[in-house]
């Protein structure tokens, strides 16, 4: 019963993991640069003050996710939670 329950869920998980965790293709890099430039322009013109709560929450969650991946990478890189082994 557990196998029958988990098989379709694992298939869905692996599908999304493959899509979301894949490195960017060369065609996606210019789009990412353009979106960063648009974000900087929006910040300079004050358009960020006109964001809806939903958009602001989504942007905050994405920033938090990026920050957490950075912290996880640091923990893995130094092989511990506290300090570097010098």
TAMO-V149050 format. One record per backbone hydrogen bond with DSSP energy under -1.0 kcal/mol. NH is the residue of the N-H (numbers start at 1). CO is the residue of the C=O. Records with the same first field share a line. If there is no record, write none. Layout:
# TAMO-V149050
NH = CO  CO
This chain:
# TAMO-V149050
5 = 1
6 = 2
7 = 3
10 = 6
11 = 7
12 = 8
13 = 9
14 = 10
15 = 11
16 = 12
17 = 13
18 = 14
19 = 15
20 = 16
21 = 17
28 = 25
32 = 28
33 = 29
34 = 30
35 = 31
36 = 32
37 = 33
38 = 34
39 = 35
40 = 36
41 = 37
42 = 38
43 = 39
44 = 40
45 = 41
47 = 42
49 = 46
50 = 47
51 = 48
56 = 52
57 = 53
58 = 54
59 = 55
60 = 56
61 = 57
62 = 58
63 = 59
64 = 60
65 = 61
66 = 62
67 = 63
68 = 64
69 = 65
70 = 66
71 = 67
72 = 68
73 = 69
74 = 70
75 = 71
76 = 72
77 = 73
78 = 74
80 = 75
86 = 84
